[in-house]
Amino acid sequence: MPRARLIYNPTAGRELIKKQLPQILDVLEQAGYETSCRATQGRWHAAKEAARAAERGYDVVIAAGGDGTIHEVVNGIASHQNPPKLGILPAGTTNDFARALGIPRNLSQACEVIASGKTMPVDLGRYGERYFINVAAVGWLAQVAHEAPSRLKTIVGSLAYYAKALEKLGSGLKPFSIQIRTSQREWQGDISLLLLTNSVSVGGFEKIAPEACLNDGYLDVLIIPKVTIPELLQIAAQAYKGEHISNSRIIYFQTDQVEIKAVDSLPLNLDGEWGGEITAPFSVMPRHLEVFCP
């Protein structure tokens, strides 16, 4: 009998996973999995538990929570030679990666996706010894996602990010001077935002990288150069509809490796989690994980 380890954030989704845990375990058991679970108890605990599950030979590790929980679980299993399959039960603020995969927000339906057994290979982004499965963000958005209070995110969801973004707009956006080098091109200038994406969905914008594919072996690079606040608001409105790529200010291309250098310290956000300051290049690990999907 295959074994599954469920790692869940007990506070995610207003404790929704915790409340539905008996039903979730029942669906997995009926699907033929010998299932055990562990609640996270703080930062990076999910990564440690996922690594322990991989070392113990679990066939499946399920991340139940938001994008941050998924990020930690991925970092726990990605370094193993034969990582377990990854299941996702979305219960976070934006659930970008689950949305990109088409996994239902309803936990019972998401659990049925795992029970069905269908998986697809997915690329991983790599930054030094860290991994990201959806996005690496550089610039003011990296700060927005990091600084939005966790309690506020629990109460009002994505509005917490928008509230923090408006606060940043009110205080002015500090541009970052960077140099970018890939195997195909070089670019330098002042930016407001840079995204290295693996999927189409970032920060609740479902068409932010319209050509992104989860297993094509590339990261989609989106650069918003230094812009005024009115220009940024216009780009945001276009991005909501997926029309921003036609904006002449936007730089958009694909690559399998990126080196970024900056004059000043450059804040980094990985899958919505704080990544420190950039000190290492970015690369792709093609089709590295098997992920359950509809």
C-alpha positions as CSV (number, residue, x, y, z in Angstrom):
1,M,0.0,0.0,0.0
2,P,1.5,3.4,-1.0
3,R,2.1,5.8,1.9
4,A,1.1,9.5,1.9
5,R,2.3,12.2,4.4
6,L,-0.1,15.2,4.8
7,I,1.7,18.3,6.0
8,Y,-0.8,21.1,6.8
9,N,-0.8,24.6,8.1
10,P,-3.4,24.6,10.9
11,T,-4.2,28.3,10.5
12,A,-4.6,28.4,6.7
13,G,-7.9,29.2,5.3
14,R,-9.4,30.2,8.7
15,E,-8.4,26.8,10.0
16,L,-10.4,25.1,7.1
17,I,-7.9,22.2,6.7
18,K,-7.9,21.5,10.4
19,K,-11.7,21.4,10.4
20,Q,-12.0,19.1,7.4
21,L,-9.1,16.8,8.4
22,P,-11.2,13.7,9.1
23,Q,-12.9,13.9,5.7
24,I,-9.6,14.5,3.9
25,L,-7.9,11.5,5.6
26,D,-10.9,9.4,4.8
27,V,-10.8,10.2,1.0
28,L,-7.1,9.4,0.9
29,E,-7.5,6.1,2.8
30,Q,-10.3,5.1,0.5
31,A,-8.1,5.9,-2.5
32,G,-5.6,3.3,-1.2
33,Y,-3.1,5.5,0.6
34,E,-1.8,4.7,4.1
35,T,-2.0,8.3,5.3
36,S,-0.5,10.1,8.2
37,C,-0.4,13.9,8.9
38,R,1.6,16.6,10.7
39,A,0.6,20.1,11.5
40,T,3.3,22.8,10.9
41,Q,4.5,24.7,14.0
42,G,6.4,27.6,12.6
43,R,8.6,28.8,9.8
44,W,10.4,26.1,7.8
45,H,8.8,23.3,9.8
46,A,7.0,22.1,6.7
47,A,10.3,21.8,4.8
48,K,11.8,19.7,7.6
49,E,8.8,17.4,7.8
50,A,8.7,17.0,4.0
51,A,12.4,16.1,4.0
52,R,11.9,13.6,6.8
53,A,9.0,12.0,4.8
54,A,11.2,11.8,1.7
55,E,14.0,10.2,3.7
56,R,11.5,7.6,5.1
57,G,10.4,6.6,1.6
58,Y,6.9,8.1,1.5
59,D,5.4,7.8,-2.0
60,V,3.4,11.0,-1.7
61,V,3.8,14.3,0.2
62,I,0.8,16.6,0.4
63,A,1.1,20.3,1.1
64,A,-2.1,21.6,2.6
65,G,-2.1,25.4,3.0
66,G,-1.1,28.4,0.9
67,D,1.8,29.0,-1.5
68,G,4.2,29.4,1.4
69,T,3.4,25.9,2.7
70,I,3.9,24.5,-0.9
71,H,7.2,26.4,-1.1
72,E,8.5,24.8,2.1
73,V,7.3,21.3,1.2
74,V,9.0,21.6,-2.2
75,N,12.2,22.7,-0.6
76,G,12.0,19.7,1.7
77,I,11.7,17.1,-1.1
78,A,13.4,18.7,-4.1
79,S,17.0,17.8,-3.2
80,H,16.2,14.1,-3.0
81,Q,17.3,11.9,-6.0
82,N,13.8,10.4,-6.3
83,P,11.4,12.9,-4.6
84,P,7.9,11.8,-3.6
85,K,5.0,12.9,-5.7
86,L,3.5,16.2,-4.6
87,G,-0.1,16.7,-3.8
88,I,-1.7,20.1,-3.1
89,L,-4.7,21.1,-1.0
90,P,-5.0,24.9,-1.5
91,A,-6.1,27.0,1.4
92,G,-4.0,30.1,1.3
93,T,-4.5,33.7,0.3
94,T,-3.9,33.6,-3.4
95,N,-3.1,29.9,-4.2
96,D,-1.3,30.9,-7.4
97,F,0.3,27.5,-8.1
98,A,-2.8,25.6,-7.5
99,R,-4.7,28.0,-9.7
100,A,-2.1,27.5,-12.5
101,L,-2.6,23.7,-12.3
102,G,-6.4,24.0,-12.2
103,I,-6.7,22.4,-8.8
104,P,-10.1,23.3,-7.2
105,R,-10.2,25.6,-4.2
106,N,-12.8,23.3,-2.6
107,L,-10.7,20.9,-0.4
108,S,-12.9,17.9,-1.0
109,Q,-12.6,18.3,-4.8
110,A,-8.8,19.0,-4.5
111,C,-8.5,15.8,-2.4
112,E,-10.3,13.9,-5.2
113,V,-7.6,15.1,-7.6
114,I,-5.0,13.3,-5.5
115,A,-7.2,10.3,-5.2
116,S,-7.5,10.1,-9.0
117,G,-3.8,9.4,-9.3
118,K,-3.1,11.6,-12.3
119,T,0.2,13.5,-12.2
120,M,2.2,15.7,-14.5
121,P,6.0,16.5,-14.4
122,V,6.7,20.1,-13.4
123,D,9.9,22.3,-13.6
124,L,11.5,23.8,-10.6
125,G,13.3,27.1,-10.3
126,R,16.6,27.0,-8.4
127,Y,18.3,29.8,-6.6
128,G,21.5,28.7,-4.8
129,E,20.3,26.1,-2.4
130,R,16.7,27.2,-2.5
131,Y,14.0,26.1,-4.9
132,F,10.8,27.8,-6.1
133,I,7.9,26.2,-8.0
134,N,6.0,29.3,-9.1
135,V,7.8,32.6,-9.0
136,A,10.9,34.5,-7.9
137,A,10.0,38.2,-7.5
138,V,12.6,41.1,-7.4
139,G,11.7,44.7,-6.5
140,W,8.9,46.3,-4.7
141,L,6.4,43.4,-5.1
142,A,8.9,41.2,-3.2
143,Q,8.6,43.6,-0.3
144,V,4.8,43.9,-0.6
145,A,4.3,40.1,-0.3
146,H,6.8,39.9,2.6
147,E,5.4,42.8,4.6
148,A,1.7,42.1,4.3
149,P,0.7,41.0,7.9
150,S,-0.1,37.3,8.1
151,R,-3.2,38.0,10.3
152,L,-4.5,40.6,7.8
153,K,-4.0,38.0,5.0
154,T,-6.0,35.5,7.0
155,I,-8.9,38.0,7.5
156,V,-9.1,39.7,4.1
157,G,-7.2,37.5,1.7
158,S,-5.6,39.1,-1.3
159,L,-6.8,42.5,-0.2
160,A,-3.9,42.4,2.3
161,Y,-1.5,42.5,-0.6
162,Y,-3.4,45.3,-2.3
163,A,-3.5,47.3,0.9
164,K,0.3,47.0,1.3
165,A,0.8,47.9,-2.4
166,L,-1.3,51.1,-1.9
167,E,0.8,51.9,1.1
168,K,4.0,51.5,-1.1
169,L,2.4,53.7,-3.8
170,G,1.6,56.4,-1.2
171,S,5.2,56.4,0.0
172,G,6.7,56.3,-3.5
173,L,8.3,53.3,-5.3
174,K,12.0,53.0,-5.0
175,P,13.5,51.7,-8.3
176,F,16.4,49.2,-8.4
177,S,19.3,49.5,-10.7
178,I,20.2,46.0,-12.1
179,Q,22.1,44.1,-14.7
180,I,20.7,40.9,-16.1
181,R,22.7,38.3,-18.0
182,T,21.3,35.1,-19.7
183,S,22.7,32.8,-22.3
184,Q,20.6,34.7,-24.9
185,R,20.8,38.4,-23.9
186,E,21.9,41.1,-21.5
187,W,20.0,44.0,-20.1
188,Q,20.6,46.7,-17.6
189,G,18.5,49.6,-16.2
190,D,16.3,50.7,-13.4
191,I,13.3,48.5,-12.6
192,S,10.2,48.6,-10.5
193,L,9.6,44.9,-10.7
194,L,11.2,41.7,-12.1
195,L,9.5,38.3,-12.2
196,L,11.0,34.9,-13.0
197,T,7.9,32.8,-13.4
198,N,7.2,29.1,-13.9
199,S,3.4,29.5,-14.3
200,V,0.9,32.0,-15.7
201,S,-0.4,33.0,-12.2
202,V,1.3,35.4,-9.8
203,G,-0.1,37.5,-7.0
204,G,-3.7,36.7,-8.1
205,F,-3.1,37.9,-11.6
206,E,-3.9,34.8,-13.7
207,K,-2.3,35.9,-17.0
208,I,0.8,37.6,-15.8
209,A,3.1,35.4,-17.9
210,P,0.8,34.3,-20.8
211,E,3.4,32.1,-22.5
212,A,4.6,30.3,-19.3
213,C,4.4,26.5,-19.2
214,L,5.1,24.4,-16.1
215,N,7.3,21.9,-17.9
216,D,8.9,23.6,-20.8
217,G,12.4,23.9,-19.2
218,Y,12.2,27.7,-19.1
219,L,11.5,30.6,-16.8
220,D,9.5,33.4,-18.1
221,V,11.2,36.7,-17.3
222,L,8.9,39.8,-17.0
223,I,10.6,43.2,-16.4
224,I,8.7,46.4,-15.5
225,P,11.3,49.2,-15.8
226,K,11.2,52.3,-13.7
227,V,7.7,53.8,-14.1
228,T,5.6,56.5,-12.7
229,I,2.6,55.6,-10.4
230,P,0.0,56.4,-13.2
231,E,2.0,54.2,-15.6
232,L,2.2,51.4,-13.0
233,L,-1.5,51.5,-12.4
234,Q,-2.1,51.3,-16.2
235,I,0.2,48.3,-16.5
236,A,-1.6,46.6,-13.5
237,A,-5.0,47.1,-15.2
238,Q,-3.6,45.7,-18.5
239,A,-2.1,42.7,-16.6
240,Y,-5.4,41.9,-15.0
241,K,-6.7,41.2,-18.5
242,G,-3.5,39.7,-19.8
243,E,-2.9,42.6,-22.2
244,H,0.3,44.0,-20.6
245,I,2.7,42.2,-22.8
246,S,1.7,44.5,-25.7
247,N,2.8,47.5,-23.6
248,S,6.1,48.9,-25.1
249,R,7.5,49.4,-21.6
250,I,7.3,45.7,-20.7
251,I,10.2,43.4,-21.4
252,Y,9.3,39.7,-21.6
253,F,11.3,36.7,-22.7
254,Q,12.1,33.1,-21.7
255,T,15.4,31.6,-20.5
256,D,16.8,28.6,-18.6
257,Q,19.2,30.6,-16.5
258,V,19.5,34.1,-15.2
259,E,22.2,36.1,-13.4
260,I,21.2,39.3,-11.7
261,K,23.5,41.9,-10.3
262,A,22.6,45.1,-8.5
263,V,24.4,48.2,-7.2
264,D,22.4,48.2,-4.0
265,S,20.9,45.3,-2.0
266,L,18.1,43.7,-4.0
267,P,15.2,42.1,-2.1
268,L,14.0,38.7,-3.3
269,N,10.8,36.8,-2.8
270,L,10.4,33.1,-3.6
271,D,6.8,31.8,-4.0
272,G,5.6,34.6,-1.7
273,E,8.3,33.9,1.0
274,W,11.2,36.1,1.9
275,G,14.4,35.0,0.0
276,G,16.8,37.5,1.4
277,E,19.1,39.5,-0.9
278,I,20.2,38.2,-4.3
279,T,23.6,36.6,-4.2
280,A,23.3,33.6,-6.6
281,P,22.2,32.9,-10.1
282,F,18.8,31.4,-11.1
283,S,18.4,28.2,-13.1
284,V,15.7,25.6,-14.0
285,M,15.5,21.9,-13.0
286,P,13.3,20.5,-15.9
287,R,10.4,18.2,-15.0
288,H,11.9,17.6,-11.6
289,L,8.7,16.9,-9.6
290,E,5.6,14.8,-10.3
291,V,2.5,16.8,-9.2
292,F,-1.1,15.7,-8.9
293,C,-3.4,17.6,-11.2
294,P,-6.9,17.4,-12.7
